[in-house]
Amino acid sequence: MADSYNAQARCAEMVATLGHAWHLTAAQEAAYVQAIVAYLPEQYTDAQLQRLVWYYHLDHQEVQALCDDQHPRYQDAWMQWHAQVARILRSVNLDWLTDAAVDLEDLAQLAVDALRQSTASYRFNSRFSTWAYTVIVRAAQHVIRKQRAAKRTATLVSLDSATALTSPADQSTDPEANASARELIALINSILAQQGGLRWVEIFQLWFHEDQRLVDIGRQVNLSPSRVSILLEHMRILLRQHPELIEWHGWAKDGTEPPPIAVKAHGSQRGSRENDTE
């Protein structure tokens, strides 16, 4: 009881502090507290509590509309997400991966269905858009993996290597290998978005896919070249150690489903450009 009271008191204090800038009424603050305490983990810091309150304030109305089929905005909210799902699938090249059995519209609908089934599990630990991005990409990947399980070919690349991040096969190479490389890219984008948000995805794409210099990336995302370099190093460490990518490598090694990712090992040029800030 004491812990419950303490959690509610801490939450009420944080909501009151932030709610002043949001011009919340006393009734709204009370409603925030009642809702937010249900999402608090057993152990949390003030910083985590502050983020949770922020994310709740920004996204709770949308989440409520998506979760309640009696909500007046329910249909409109899901129609908007259906359009956004298609854009996300295109942005990570998953529309290219589908075969004749499942076109983009079908894939988008399957991803929307997965999001609809998962929305109640959203806990306001990140922005809803970031969380939904991960759900959408993983759902689409699951469908595509099943499509390609019997016919995918691959070249193994060690995830322990400093050059483990790989570029997609050239468009002129085996389309099956190229498709597998694109699927790997989609998984990487999903992991980066979950960890650092869409800004991490943008930085990674500019550096890895567009081969831009750190100084040019920095100008586009309003960061110094040194900060971009640090973030990219964090991303490489994250990807080399991430369980899902290690699991991909394990599946490939064991010969079990899904088959290994088809990639082309990246040359040394990437490493030489890492510190290129001119």
Beta strands, then each sheet from edge to edge (+ up, - down):
end
